[in-house]
Amino acid sequence: MVSKQIYQGYWMDLATVSALNALKPITQLITGKISVKLYKGKIEFDSIENTPEEIS
């Protein structure tokens, strides 16, 4: 949802801002390097490195 709205230019839209704010508690726990791929309005998880909470 968020990637599609950002791709369409709705970065400051209420729905986009609300969705990003909902992710804040989760992102507080993330450390290390998270890689994503961007393609045609989609954000896809690629890899994770150097994280103490890493799941193998």
CHARMM-style PDB file with segment names, atoms N, HN, CA, C and O in Angstrom:
ATOM      1  N   MET     1       0.816  -1.185   0.000  1.00  0.00      PROA
ATOM      2  CA  MET     1       0.000   0.000   0.000  1.00  0.00      PROA
ATOM      3  C   MET     1       0.865   1.256   0.000  1.00  0.00      PROA
ATOM      4  O   MET     1       0.669   2.146  -0.828  1.00  0.00      PROA
ATOM      5  N   VAL     2       1.808   1.330   0.915  1.00  0.00      PROA
ATOM      6  HN  VAL     2       1.967   0.607   1.587  1.00  0.00      PROA
ATOM      7  CA  VAL     2       2.629   2.532   1.036  1.00  0.00      PROA
ATOM      8  C   VAL     2       3.459   2.749  -0.218  1.00  0.00      PROA
ATOM      9  O   VAL     2       3.546   3.871  -0.716  1.00  0.00      PROA
ATOM     10  N   SER     3       4.068   1.693  -0.731  1.00  0.00      PROA
ATOM     11  HN  SER     3       3.998   0.781  -0.326  1.00  0.00      PROA
ATOM     12  CA  SER     3       4.913   1.862  -1.917  1.00  0.00      PROA
ATOM     13  C   SER     3       4.101   2.360  -3.106  1.00  0.00      PROA
ATOM     14  O   SER     3       4.581   3.191  -3.877  1.00  0.00      PROA
ATOM     15  N   LYS     4       2.886   1.865  -3.262  1.00  0.00      PROA
ATOM     16  HN  LYS     4       2.496   1.190  -2.636  1.00  0.00      PROA
ATOM     17  CA  LYS     4       2.033   2.299  -4.375  1.00  0.00      PROA
ATOM     18  C   LYS     4       1.654   3.771  -4.222  1.00  0.00      PROA
ATOM     19  O   LYS     4       1.665   4.518  -5.199  1.00  0.00      PROA
ATOM     20  N   GLN     5       1.323   4.186  -3.009  1.00  0.00      PROA
ATOM     21  HN  GLN     5       1.314   3.579  -2.215  1.00  0.00      PROA
ATOM     22  CA  GLN     5       0.956   5.582  -2.790  1.00  0.00      PROA
ATOM     23  C   GLN     5       2.148   6.515  -3.017  1.00  0.00      PROA
ATOM     24  O   GLN     5       1.995   7.587  -3.601  1.00  0.00      PROA
ATOM     25  N   ILE     6       3.318   6.112  -2.563  1.00  0.00      PROA
ATOM     26  HN  ILE     6       3.443   5.240  -2.089  1.00  0.00      PROA
ATOM     27  CA  ILE     6       4.510   6.930  -2.776  1.00  0.00      PROA
ATOM     28  C   ILE     6       4.821   7.010  -4.264  1.00  0.00      PROA
ATOM     29  O   ILE     6       5.151   8.080  -4.774  1.00  0.00      PROA
ATOM     30  N   TYR     7       4.719   5.885  -4.962  1.00  0.00      PROA
ATOM     31  HN  TYR     7       4.451   5.015  -4.548  1.00  0.00      PROA
ATOM     32  CA  TYR     7       4.963   5.848  -6.405  1.00  0.00      PROA
ATOM     33  C   TYR     7       4.015   6.786  -7.144  1.00  0.00      PROA
ATOM     34  O   TYR     7       4.408   7.420  -8.123  1.00  0.00      PROA
ATOM     35  N   GLN     8       2.769   6.878  -6.681  1.00  0.00      PROA
ATOM     36  HN  GLN     8       2.450   6.363  -5.886  1.00  0.00      PROA
ATOM     37  CA  GLN     8       1.776   7.730  -7.326  1.00  0.00      PROA
ATOM     38  C   GLN     8       1.845   9.185  -6.854  1.00  0.00      PROA
ATOM     39  O   GLN     8       1.049  10.014  -7.294  1.00  0.00      PROA
ATOM     40  N   GLY     9       2.787   9.500  -5.966  1.00  0.00      PROA
ATOM     41  HN  GLY     9       3.434   8.827  -5.609  1.00  0.00      PROA
ATOM     42  CA  GLY     9       2.985  10.879  -5.540  1.00  0.00      PROA
ATOM     43  C   GLY     9       2.205  11.288  -4.306  1.00  0.00      PROA
ATOM     44  O   GLY     9       2.107  12.478  -4.005  1.00  0.00      PROA
ATOM     45  N   TYR    10       1.649  10.325  -3.584  1.00  0.00      PROA
ATOM     46  HN  TYR    10       1.728   9.359  -3.828  1.00  0.00      PROA
ATOM     47  CA  TYR    10       0.863  10.639  -2.391  1.00  0.00      PROA
ATOM     48  C   TYR    10       1.687  10.502  -1.111  1.00  0.00      PROA
ATOM     49  O   TYR    10       1.216   9.938  -0.123  1.00  0.00      PROA
ATOM     50  N   TRP    11       2.910  11.016  -1.131  1.00  0.00      PROA
ATOM     51  HN  TRP    11       3.292  11.475  -1.933  1.00  0.00      PROA
ATOM     52  CA  TRP    11       3.817  10.898   0.011  1.00  0.00      PROA
ATOM     53  C   TRP    11       3.240  11.529   1.271  1.00  0.00      PROA
ATOM     54  O   TRP    11       3.376  10.964   2.356  1.00  0.00      PROA
ATOM     55  N   MET    12       2.596  12.694   1.150  1.00  0.00      PROA
ATOM     56  HN  MET    12       2.486  13.153   0.268  1.00  0.00      PROA
ATOM     57  CA  MET    12       2.072  13.402   2.313  1.00  0.00      PROA
ATOM     58  C   MET    12       0.576  13.148   2.534  1.00  0.00      PROA
ATOM     59  O   MET    12      -0.040  13.828   3.353  1.00  0.00      PROA
ATOM     60  N   ASP    13      -0.009  12.200   1.833  1.00  0.00      PROA
ATOM     61  HN  ASP    13       0.492  11.647   1.167  1.00  0.00      PROA
ATOM     62  CA  ASP    13      -1.414  11.839   1.990  1.00  0.00      PROA
ATOM     63  C   ASP    13      -1.649  11.284   3.397  1.00  0.00      PROA
ATOM     64  O   ASP    13      -0.762  10.652   3.971  1.00  0.00      PROA
ATOM     65  N   LEU    14      -2.825  11.515   3.945  1.00  0.00      PROA
ATOM     66  HN  LEU    14      -3.546  12.028   3.479  1.00  0.00      PROA
ATOM     67  CA  LEU    14      -3.142  11.056   5.296  1.00  0.00      PROA
ATOM     68  C   LEU    14      -2.968   9.545   5.456  1.00  0.00      PROA
ATOM     69  O   LEU    14      -2.447   9.088   6.474  1.00  0.00      PROA
ATOM     70  N   ALA    15      -3.395   8.776   4.473  1.00  0.00      PROA
ATOM     71  HN  ALA    15      -3.818   9.147   3.647  1.00  0.00      PROA
ATOM     72  CA  ALA    15      -3.267   7.315   4.558  1.00  0.00      PROA
ATOM     73  C   ALA    15      -1.800   6.886   4.561  1.00  0.00      PROA
ATOM     74  O   ALA    15      -1.423   5.978   5.302  1.00  0.00      PROA
ATOM     75  N   THR    16      -0.976   7.528   3.741  1.00  0.00      PROA
ATOM     76  HN  THR    16      -1.282   8.266   3.139  1.00  0.00      PROA
ATOM     77  CA  THR    16       0.448   7.198   3.696  1.00  0.00      PROA
ATOM     78  C   THR    16       1.122   7.544   5.013  1.00  0.00      PROA
ATOM     79  O   THR    16       1.863   6.735   5.570  1.00  0.00      PROA
ATOM     80  N   VAL    17       0.866   8.740   5.508  1.00  0.00      PROA
ATOM     81  HN  VAL    17       0.263   9.397   5.056  1.00  0.00      PROA
ATOM     82  CA  VAL    17       1.464   9.179   6.774  1.00  0.00      PROA
ATOM     83  C   VAL    17       1.020   8.263   7.914  1.00  0.00      PROA
ATOM     84  O   VAL    17       1.829   7.909   8.773  1.00  0.00      PROA
ATOM     85  N   SER    18      -0.239   7.882   7.930  1.00  0.00      PROA
ATOM     86  HN  SER    18      -0.896   8.169   7.233  1.00  0.00      PROA
ATOM     87  CA  SER    18      -0.749   6.980   8.974  1.00  0.00      PROA
ATOM     88  C   SER    18      -0.071   5.615   8.909  1.00  0.00      PROA
ATOM     89  O   SER    18       0.301   5.056   9.940  1.00  0.00      PROA
ATOM     90  N   ALA    19       0.091   5.080   7.707  1.00  0.00      PROA
ATOM     91  HN  ALA    19      -0.211   5.534   6.869  1.00  0.00      PROA
ATOM     92  CA  ALA    19       0.745   3.777   7.547  1.00  0.00      PROA
ATOM     93  C   ALA    19       2.205   3.843   7.985  1.00  0.00      PROA
ATOM     94  O   ALA    19       2.694   2.925   8.644  1.00  0.00      PROA
ATOM     95  N   LEU    20       2.901   4.910   7.631  1.00  0.00      PROA
ATOM     96  HN  LEU    20       2.504   5.656   7.096  1.00  0.00      PROA
ATOM     97  CA  LEU    20       4.301   5.059   8.038  1.00  0.00      PROA
ATOM     98  C   LEU    20       4.416   5.218   9.549  1.00  0.00      PROA
ATOM     99  O   LEU    20       5.335   4.672  10.160  1.00  0.00      PROA
ATOM    100  N   ASN    21       3.496   5.959  10.156  1.00  0.00      PROA
ATOM    101  HN  ASN    21       2.750   6.403   9.660  1.00  0.00      PROA
ATOM    102  CA  ASN    21       3.506   6.120  11.614  1.00  0.00      PROA
ATOM    103  C   ASN    21       3.213   4.805  12.325  1.00  0.00      PROA
ATOM    104  O   ASN    21       3.727   4.568  13.418  1.00  0.00      PROA
ATOM    105  N   ALA    22       2.404   3.959  11.727  1.00  0.00      PROA
ATOM    106  HN  ALA    22       1.986   4.152  10.839  1.00  0.00      PROA
ATOM    107  CA  ALA    22       2.109   2.657  12.321  1.00  0.00      PROA
ATOM    108  C   ALA    22       3.349   1.763  12.348  1.00  0.00      PROA
ATOM    109  O   ALA    22       3.450   0.867  13.187  1.00  0.00      PROA
ATOM    110  N   LEU    23       4.286   2.000  11.441  1.00  0.00      PROA
ATOM    111  HN  LEU    23       4.205   2.727  10.759  1.00  0.00      PROA
ATOM    112  CA  LEU    23       5.511   1.198  11.379  1.00  0.00      PROA
ATOM    113  C   LEU    23       6.592   1.670  12.347  1.00  0.00      PROA
ATOM    114  O   LEU    23       7.562   0.947  12.578  1.00  0.00      PROA
ATOM    115  N   LYS    24       6.448   2.866  12.918  1.00  0.00      PROA
ATOM    116  HN  LYS    24       5.661   3.453  12.730  1.00  0.00      PROA
ATOM    117  CA  LYS    24       7.495   3.418  13.786  1.00  0.00      PROA
ATOM    118  C   LYS    24       7.891   2.510  14.949  1.00  0.00      PROA
ATOM    119  O   LYS    24       9.087   2.334  15.178  1.00  0.00      PROA
ATOM    120  N   PRO    25       6.943   1.919  15.702  1.00  0.00      PROA
ATOM    121  CA  PRO    25       7.367   1.040  16.804  1.00  0.00      PROA
ATOM    122  C   PRO    25       8.201  -0.154  16.327  1.00  0.00      PROA
ATOM    123  O   PRO    25       9.109  -0.597  17.031  1.00  0.00      PROA
ATOM    124  N   ILE    26       7.900  -0.662  15.161  1.00  0.00      PROA
ATOM    125  HN  ILE    26       7.162  -0.302  14.589  1.00  0.00      PROA
ATOM    126  CA  ILE    26       8.651  -1.791  14.612  1.00  0.00      PROA
ATOM    127  C   ILE    26      10.043  -1.344  14.190  1.00  0.00      PROA
ATOM    128  O   ILE    26      11.027  -2.033  14.460  1.00  0.00      PROA
ATOM    129  N   THR    27      10.130  -0.194  13.529  1.00  0.00      PROA
ATOM    130  HN  THR    27       9.331   0.365  13.310  1.00  0.00      PROA
ATOM    131  CA  THR    27      11.423   0.273  13.039  1.00  0.00      PROA
ATOM    132  C   THR    27      12.355   0.683  14.173  1.00  0.00      PROA
ATOM    133  O   THR    27      13.567   0.758  13.971  1.00  0.00      PROA
ATOM    134  N   GLN    28      11.818   0.948  15.356  1.00  0.00      PROA
ATOM    135  HN  GLN    28      10.834   0.887  15.520  1.00  0.00      PROA
ATOM    136  CA  GLN    28      12.659   1.263  16.511  1.00  0.00      PROA
ATOM    137  C   GLN    28      13.522   0.055  16.895  1.00  0.00      PROA
ATOM    138  O   GLN    28      14.601   0.219  17.465  1.00  0.00      PROA
ATOM    139  N   LEU    29      13.053  -1.138  16.588  1.00  0.00      PROA
ATOM    140  HN  LEU    29      12.177  -1.270  16.125  1.00  0.00      PROA
ATOM    141  CA  LEU    29      13.755  -2.369  16.962  1.00  0.00      PROA
ATOM    142  C   LEU    29      14.789  -2.810  15.937  1.00  0.00      PROA
ATOM    143  O   LEU    29      15.611  -3.680  16.223  1.00  0.00      PROA
ATOM    144  N   ILE    30      14.758  -2.228  14.761  1.00  0.00      PROA
ATOM    145  HN  ILE    30      14.090  -1.521  14.529  1.00  0.00      PROA
ATOM    146  CA  ILE    30      15.626  -2.673  13.676  1.00  0.00      PROA
ATOM    147  C   ILE    30      16.976  -1.970  13.748  1.00  0.00      PROA
ATOM    148  O   ILE    30      17.049  -0.743  13.810  1.00  0.00      PROA
ATOM    149  N   THR    31      18.033  -2.762  13.741  1.00  0.00      PROA
ATOM    150  HN  THR    31      17.973  -3.759  13.691  1.00  0.00      PROA
ATOM    151  CA  THR    31      19.387  -2.226  13.640  1.00  0.00      PROA
ATOM    152  C   THR    31      20.119  -3.039  12.584  1.00  0.00      PROA
ATOM    153  O   THR    31      19.707  -4.150  12.251  1.00  0.00      PROA
ATOM    154  N   GLY    32      21.184  -2.494  12.068  1.00  0.00      PROA
ATOM    155  HN  GLY    32      21.519  -1.592  12.339  1.00  0.00      PROA
ATOM    156  CA  GLY    32      21.941  -3.201  11.048  1.00  0.00      PROA
ATOM    157  C   GLY    32      21.638  -2.659   9.672  1.00  0.00      PROA
ATOM    158  O   GLY    32      21.227  -1.509   9.517  1.00  0.00      PROA
ATOM    159  N   LYS    33      21.843  -3.493   8.678  1.00  0.00      PROA
ATOM    160  HN  LYS    33      22.177  -4.427   8.803  1.00  0.00      PROA
ATOM    161  CA  LYS    33      21.660  -3.089   7.289  1.00  0.00      PROA
ATOM    162  C   LYS    33      20.522  -3.897   6.677  1.00  0.00      PROA
ATOM    163  O   LYS    33      20.581  -5.125   6.617  1.00  0.00      PROA
ATOM    164  N   ILE    34      19.492  -3.198   6.227  1.00  0.00      PROA
ATOM    165  HN  ILE    34      19.444  -2.201   6.276  1.00  0.00      PROA
ATOM    166  CA  ILE    34      18.347  -3.817   5.568  1.00  0.00      PROA
ATOM    167  C   ILE    34      18.366  -3.360   4.118  1.00  0.00      PROA
ATOM    168  O   ILE    34      18.349  -2.158   3.850  1.00  0.00      PROA
ATOM    169  N   SER    35      18.400  -4.290   3.187  1.00  0.00      PROA
ATOM    170  HN  SER    35      18.413  -5.266   3.405  1.00  0.00      PROA
ATOM    171  CA  SER    35      18.401  -3.951   1.764  1.00  0.00      PROA
ATOM    172  C   SER    35      17.048  -4.287   1.153  1.00  0.00      PROA
ATOM    173  O   SER    35      16.464  -5.335   1.429  1.00  0.00      PROA
ATOM    174  N   VAL    36      16.566  -3.374   0.319  1.00  0.00      PROA
ATOM    175  HN  VAL    36      17.041  -2.523   0.095  1.00  0.00      PROA
ATOM    176  CA  VAL    36      15.307  -3.596  -0.383  1.00  0.00      PROA
ATOM    177  C   VAL    36      15.522  -3.365  -1.869  1.00  0.00      PROA
ATOM    178  O   VAL    36      16.479  -2.708  -2.277  1.00  0.00      PROA
ATOM    179  N   LYS    37      14.624  -3.910  -2.667  1.00  0.00      PROA
ATOM    180  HN  LYS    37      13.846  -4.444  -2.335  1.00  0.00      PROA
ATOM    181  CA  LYS    37      14.651  -3.689  -4.110  1.00  0.00      PROA
ATOM    182  C   LYS    37      13.434  -2.855  -4.477  1.00  0.00      PROA
ATOM    183  O   LYS    37      12.338  -3.082  -3.964  1.00  0.00      PROA
ATOM    184  N   LEU    38      13.631  -1.895  -5.361  1.00  0.00      PROA
ATOM    185  HN  LEU    38      14.521  -1.710  -5.777  1.00  0.00      PROA
ATOM    186  CA  LEU    38      12.540  -1.059  -5.842  1.00  0.00      PROA
ATOM    187  C   LEU    38      12.325  -1.353  -7.316  1.00  0.00      PROA
ATOM    188  O   LEU    38      13.269  -1.305  -8.104  1.00  0.00      PROA
ATOM    189  N   TYR    39      11.086  -1.658  -7.694  1.00  0.00      PROA
ATOM    190  HN  TYR    39      10.319  -1.698  -7.054  1.00  0.00      PROA
ATOM    191  CA  TYR    39      10.792  -1.950  -9.091  1.00  0.00      PROA
ATOM    192  C   TYR    39       9.327  -1.663  -9.375  1.00  0.00      PROA
ATOM    193  O   TYR    39       8.438  -2.273  -8.781  1.00  0.00      PROA
ATOM    194  N   LYS    40       9.088  -0.748 -10.270  1.00  0.00      PROA
ATOM    195  HN  LYS    40       9.810  -0.252 -10.753  1.00  0.00      PROA
ATOM    196  CA  LYS    40       7.732  -0.398 -10.713  1.00  0.00      PROA
ATOM    197  C   LYS    40       6.769  -0.165  -9.555  1.00  0.00      PROA
ATOM    198  O   LYS    40       5.669  -0.718  -9.531  1.00  0.00      PROA
ATOM    199  N   GLY    41       7.182   0.648  -8.607  1.00  0.00      PROA
ATOM    200  HN  GLY    41       8.075   1.097  -8.626  1.00  0.00      PROA
ATOM    201  CA  GLY    41       6.301   0.997  -7.499  1.00  0.00      PROA
ATOM    202  C   GLY    41       6.215  -0.022  -6.388  1.00  0.00      PROA
ATOM    203  O   GLY    41       5.411   0.135  -5.469  1.00  0.00      PROA
ATOM    204  N   LYS    42       7.025  -1.063  -6.451  1.00  0.00      PROA
ATOM    205  HN  LYS    42       7.678  -1.190  -7.198  1.00  0.00      PROA
ATOM    206  CA  LYS    42       7.011  -2.089  -5.411  1.00  0.00      PROA
ATOM    207  C   LYS    42       8.305  -2.032  -4.616  1.00  0.00      PROA
ATOM    208  O   LYS    42       9.380  -1.807  -5.173  1.00  0.00      PROA
ATOM    209  N   ILE    43       8.193  -2.236  -3.326  1.00  0.00      PROA
ATOM    210  HN  ILE    43       7.320  -2.419  -2.874  1.00  0.00      PROA
ATOM    211  CA  ILE    43       9.356  -2.337  -2.458  1.00  0.00      PROA
ATOM    212  C   ILE    43       9.414  -3.780  -1.983  1.00  0.00      PROA
ATOM    213  O   ILE    43       8.472  -4.269  -1.359  1.00  0.00      PROA
ATOM    214  N   GLU    44      10.514  -4.464  -2.276  1.00  0.00      PROA
ATOM    215  HN  GLU    44      11.279  -4.067  -2.783  1.00  0.00      PROA
ATOM    216  CA  GLU    44      10.660  -5.864  -1.889  1.00  0.00      PROA
ATOM    217  C   GLU    44      11.873  -6.034  -0.987  1.00  0.00      PROA
ATOM    218  O   GLU    44      12.923  -5.443  -1.236  1.00  0.00      PROA
ATOM    219  N   PHE    45      11.732  -6.835   0.054  1.00  0.00      PROA
ATOM    220  HN  PHE    45      10.879  -7.316   0.256  1.00  0.00      PROA
ATOM    221  CA  PHE    45      12.835  -7.163   0.941  1.00  0.00      PROA
ATOM    222  C   PHE    45      13.892  -7.927   0.160  1.00  0.00      PROA
ATOM    223  O   PHE    45      13.567  -8.826  -0.615  1.00  0.00      PROA
ATOM    224  N   ASP    46      15.166  -7.568   0.363  1.00  0.00      PROA
ATOM    225  HN  ASP    46      15.430  -6.837   0.993  1.00  0.00      PROA
ATOM    226  CA  ASP    46      16.263  -8.242  -0.321  1.00  0.00      PROA
ATOM    227  C   ASP    46      17.138  -9.010   0.666  1.00  0.00      PROA
ATOM    228  O   ASP    46      17.298 -10.224   0.544  1.00  0.00      PROA
ATOM    229  N   SER    47      17.706  -8.299   1.649  1.00  0.00      PROA
ATOM    230  HN  SER    47      17.577  -7.312   1.749  1.00  0.00      PROA
ATOM    231  CA  SER    47      18.588  -8.982   2.597  1.00  0.00      PROA
ATOM    232  C   SER    47      18.702  -8.192   3.895  1.00  0.00      PROA
ATOM    233  O   SER    47      18.302  -7.031   3.982  1.00  0.00      PROA
ATOM    234  N   ILE    48      19.263  -8.863   4.904  1.00  0.00      PROA
ATOM    235  HN  ILE    48      19.589  -9.806   4.833  1.00  0.00      PROA
ATOM    236  CA  ILE    48      19.506  -8.237   6.198  1.00  0.00      PROA
ATOM    237  C   ILE    48      20.904  -8.656   6.655  1.00  0.00      PROA
ATOM    238  O   ILE    48      21.284  -9.820   6.525  1.00  0.00      PROA
ATOM    239  N   GLU    49      21.666  -7.699   7.191  1.00  0.00      PROA
ATOM    240  HN  GLU    49      21.358  -6.753   7.296  1.00  0.00      PROA
ATOM    241  CA  GLU    49      23.041  -7.979   7.624  1.00  0.00      PROA
ATOM    242  C   GLU    49      23.337  -7.258   8.935  1.00  0.00      PROA
ATOM    243  O   GLU    49      22.757  -6.212   9.228  1.00  0.00      PROA
ATOM    244  N   ASN    50      24.243  -7.826   9.713  1.00  0.00      PROA
ATOM    245  HN  ASN    50      24.714  -8.675   9.476  1.00  0.00      PROA
ATOM    246  CA  ASN    50      24.764  -7.213  10.934  1.00  0.00      PROA
ATOM    247  C   ASN    50      23.677  -6.831  11.930  1.00  0.00      PROA
ATOM    248  O   ASN    50      23.664  -5.713  12.445  1.00  0.00      PROA
ATOM    249  N   THR    51      22.779  -7.748  12.195  1.00  0.00      PROA
ATOM    250  HN  THR    51      22.789  -8.656  11.776  1.00  0.00      PROA
ATOM    251  CA  THR    51      21.713  -7.476  13.157  1.00  0.00      PROA
ATOM    252  C   THR    51      21.806  -8.451  14.319  1.00  0.00      PROA
ATOM    253  O   THR    51      21.939  -9.656  14.104  1.00  0.00      PROA
ATOM    254  N   PRO    52      21.738  -7.950  15.548  1.00  0.00      PROA
ATOM    255  CA  PRO    52      21.819  -8.845  16.701  1.00  0.00      PROA
ATOM    256  C   PRO    52      20.594  -9.753  16.832  1.00  0.00      PROA
ATOM    257  O   PRO    52      20.685 -10.819  17.442  1.00  0.00      PROA
ATOM    258  N   GLU    53      19.471  -9.358  16.281  1.00  0.00      PROA
ATOM    259  HN  GLU    53      19.396  -8.492  15.785  1.00  0.00      PROA
ATOM    260  CA  GLU    53      18.235 -10.141  16.372  1.00  0.00      PROA
ATOM    261  C   GLU    53      17.973 -10.940  15.103  1.00  0.00      PROA
ATOM    262  O   GLU    53      16.835 -11.328  14.841  1.00  0.00      PROA
ATOM    263  N   GLU    54      19.003 -11.189  14.321  1.00  0.00      PROA
ATOM    264  HN  GLU    54      19.928 -10.874  14.534  1.00  0.00      PROA
ATOM    265  CA  GLU    54      18.856 -11.845  13.021  1.00  0.00      PROA
ATOM    266  C   GLU    54      18.285 -13.254  13.144  1.00  0.00      PROA
ATOM    267  O   GLU    54      18.692 -14.039  14.001  1.00  0.00      PROA
ATOM    268  N   ILE    55      17.336 -13.549  12.267  1.00  0.00      PROA
ATOM    269  HN  ILE    55      17.005 -12.911  11.571  1.00  0.00      PROA
ATOM    270  CA  ILE    55      16.753 -14.889  12.191  1.00  0.00      PROA
ATOM    271  C   ILE    55      17.402 -15.598  11.009  1.00  0.00      PROA
ATOM    272  O   ILE    55      17.335 -15.111   9.881  1.00  0.00      PROA
ATOM    273  N   SER    56      18.018 -16.726  11.256  1.00  0.00      PROA
ATOM    274  HN  SER    56      18.073 -17.122  12.173  1.00  0.00      PROA
ATOM    275  CA  SER    56      18.706 -17.449  10.180  1.00  0.00      PROA
ATOM    276  C   SER    56      17.771 -18.346   9.422  1.00  0.00      PROA
ATOM    277  OT1 SER    56      18.190 -19.025   8.485  1.00  0.00      PROA
TER     278      SER     56
END
